[in-house]
Amino acid sequence: MIEDTPSHPHATPLLTAEAMLAESAGDAAFATTLAKGLIVLEAFDAAAPLLGNMQISARTGIPRPTVARLTHTLAELGYLRYDPAISKYGLGTRALRIVRPLLADMPFRQIARPLMQDLAVSVRGTVSIGLLEGPSIIYVETARSGDVGPHSPDIGLPIPVVRTAMGRAAAALLPDDDATALATRLAASDPAIWESYAELYRSGLAQCAERGFCTCFGEYMPSIHAVAAPLFRAKSLQRTFAINCGIPEFRLQPGQLEAEIGPRLRALAASIRALVGEPEPEIPPRTGRPAP
């Protein structure tokens, strides 16, 4: 597998063509060319908004001649824009058409945001909602207060499930079979990271079952400590959401994350559920060692 060196030291690994083809092996209905085109679109991020064909090839593992055909087609359709002065592509405005219906299908975000902003201001940090998507959790709403340190969440940003409180809180909502499948996928996608963080990941799931939130002390960003609570698992499309609060370490007193901010975030999650008509989630107990 060809791996890209993440532009951000804590970035979620990019999906390569090799990994995508491995996951779809044996599926005769799988449209490989379409999948490669989508992987090309996902190669762009905030730290690398402009990429040439060779860079895209290195990031995705797709051969350069194939990348050239895909980028040309995507640019013709408006999903990419081409800058001839530097021979690089960037995302086109047409890509926004895909995002808007997805966000519009989550109207609870607008209801939750004022409550999130109140907590963010109170603790001088960030409060965000994330949607579980495989080995990543993707921000779909965020609120912040002033200077929040090196990590500034934004809508659409993916972060790794295994190393974050929000990822673990979302995974805690999964039924046992789905939780086991996710753990297997996490272990396979990055064995070294899984070996380093598996026990903390499992502990996070157990914390959510026992007290309704889990903590993360700099495991994703060393200078940011975070707490997260399961939010709800929507029946439509089985979407799984969690909410977190991240605070620069220097602003926290010893034990404050567990004793004060965790319970406040748990209460915030309950308030959001009450406002949008979602029931209190049933979080399966996680006392054993999930496979693998």
DAQUIFEN-V857560 format. One record per run of one state. SS is the DSSP state (hx for helix, st for strand, lp for the rest). FROM is the first residue (numbers start at 1). LEN is the number of residues. If there is no record, write none. Layout:
BEGIN
{{SS FROM LEN} {SS FROM LEN}}
END
This chain:
BEGIN
{{lp 1 16} {hx 17 7} {lp 24 8} {hx 32 11} {lp 43 2} {st 45 1} {lp 46 2} {st 48 1} {lp 49 2} {st 51 1} {lp 52 1} {hx 53 8} {lp 61 3} {hx 64 14} {lp 78 2} {st 80 4} {lp 84 4} {st 88 4} {lp 92 3} {hx 95 10} {lp 105 3} {hx 108 16} {lp 124 2} {st 126 8} {lp 134 2} {st 136 9} {lp 145 13} {st 158 3} {lp 161 4} {hx 165 7} {lp 172 4} {hx 176 14} {lp 190 1} {hx 191 21} {lp 212 2} {st 214 4} {lp 218 6} {st 224 11} {lp 235 1} {hx 236 3} {st 239 10} {hx 249 3} {lp 252 4} {hx 256 21} {lp 277 16}}
END
